Amino acid sequence: MTLIKPNKYVGDLIPYVPGKPVEELERELGIKDAVKIASNENPLGPSPLAENAVKEATHSLNRYPDGDAFYLKEKLSKKLGIKPETLIFGNGSNDVIDIAARTFMKLGDEAIFGEYAFIVYPIVTQAVGATSVISPMPNHVHDLRDMHSRITDKTKIIFIANPNNPTGTVVKRDEFEWFIENVPEDILVLVDEAYFEYVDDKDYPNSLEYHNTGKSILTVRTFSKIYGLAGLRLGYGIAHEDIISNMQRVRHPFNSNSLSQVGAIAALDDIEHIERTKRVNSEGLTYVTHELEKMGIRYAPSYTNFVLIDLEDDPMPIYNQLLREGVIVRPVTGYGLKTHLRVTIGTPEENDKFINGIKKVLGK
Ligand SMILES: Cc1ncc(COP(=O)(O)O)c(C=O)c1O
């Protein structure tokens, strides 16, 4: 058989490996009541308002969704104080990132991102035949001056995850402002703010505040994290309307489904759920990092709902022993982080189970 072959650059792609569902792991390992703190999801579940709205909307599943997400666009643009034409939606923010790559890059172009940046950037870059230009991340933080120094006349997109996954670290305002001042106007600066709502730091820059600088900035956010709607798949991008209208040409017609649209509209109103999530996360992060310190385990400073821990050894035996304790965390060797694990902050019970599990496994 001589089946069709992909483009060379697609054939060389390393596919994204998602975490296994909790039920599958329980079955495989013969364990019960496992906790999954592996995918940076909201441990409190979806907003109850969103859940109800989604249930009610199921009766019209025979209809195509509103391809332009009219009501959601109205609601979100009012909340953010922006024009509806500056918004684009996607099947998760991954889709928005992919649309940006397909709109602005082609074979032979270059994209710049950090060595431990979110894994989807190299995938979307390579999928269009562009070249990944990697910038080192000292102390697990993006070095925007180094990224700037790597700009060539082939550079089309610079990806900045702020905060970054899997490191949990942020770029501060001073450095971000320097970068925006110095970046050429015709390079797309994609600022991925999937964890924006979790950050509580006065020196953290909100990229939306720089959209009036004349630079090509695309801010990307999601309903998957603090809003607790990862399963619905809804993310969005905000940029100058010319950038967005070009991205709209590439977007698939119905890439945000009807349930995600009504769920997101309701979730935006559920201030209580957001506040509770923030509070539980911040208390959980303080607890987990404090316990890690007591055990002498190093970690990257986190501004998010997860923490990158450094076991200073091969993490896989510890990962596997934690699994047998019913604790599912995330290995990040695919990022070149060879001694680390990423742990999502859970409910107080889940955090306890993790801390007790790791104490037992490490004999602390
Ligand atoms: C930095 C970052 N960006 C984007 C995403 C994609 O999220 P989604 O496609 O669910 O919106 C994630 C998910 O983990 C992330 O960590």
Ligand as a Chemical Component Dictionary entry (heavy atoms), coordinates in Angstrom:
data_LIG
# 
_chem_comp.id                   LIG 
_chem_comp.type                 NON-POLYMER 
_chem_comp.pdbx_formal_charge   0 
_chem_comp.three_letter_code    LIG 
# 
loop_
_chem_comp_atom.comp_id 
_chem_comp_atom.atom_id 
_chem_comp_atom.alt_atom_id 
_chem_comp_atom.type_symbol 
_chem_comp_atom.charge 
_chem_comp_atom.model_Cartn_x 
_chem_comp_atom.model_Cartn_y 
_chem_comp_atom.model_Cartn_z 
_chem_comp_atom.pdbx_ordinal 
LIG C1 C1 C 0 -1.519 29.141 28.255 1  
LIG C2 C2 C 0 -2.704 28.427 27.681 2  
LIG N1 N1 N 0 -3.272 28.914 26.574 3  
LIG C3 C3 C 0 -4.325 28.329 26.009 4  
LIG C4 C4 C 0 -4.871 27.173 26.537 5  
LIG C5 C5 C 0 -5.992 26.537 25.799 6  
LIG O1 O1 O 0 -7.162 26.497 26.460 7  
LIG P1 P1 P 0 -8.553 26.305 25.752 8  
LIG O2 O2 O 0 -8.304 25.855 24.330 9  
LIG O3 O3 O 0 -9.251 25.285 26.562 10 
LIG O4 O4 O 0 -9.213 27.642 25.775 11 
LIG C6 C6 C 0 -4.337 26.615 27.686 12 
LIG C7 C7 C 0 -4.886 25.363 28.242 13 
LIG O5 O5 O 0 -4.353 24.705 29.061 14 
LIG C8 C8 C 0 -3.218 27.262 28.281 15 
LIG O6 O6 O 0 -2.645 26.749 29.366 16 
# 
loop_
_chem_comp_bond.comp_id 
_chem_comp_bond.atom_id_1 
_chem_comp_bond.atom_id_2 
_chem_comp_bond.value_order 
_chem_comp_bond.pdbx_ordinal 
LIG C1 C2 SING 1  
LIG C2 N1 SING 2  
LIG C2 C8 DOUB 3  
LIG N1 C3 DOUB 4  
LIG C3 C4 SING 5  
LIG C4 C5 SING 6  
LIG C4 C6 DOUB 7  
LIG C5 O1 SING 8  
LIG O1 P1 SING 9  
LIG P1 O2 DOUB 10 
LIG P1 O3 SING 11 
LIG P1 O4 SING 12 
LIG C6 C7 SING 13 
LIG C6 C8 SING 14 
LIG C7 O5 DOUB 15 
LIG C8 O6 SING 16 
# 
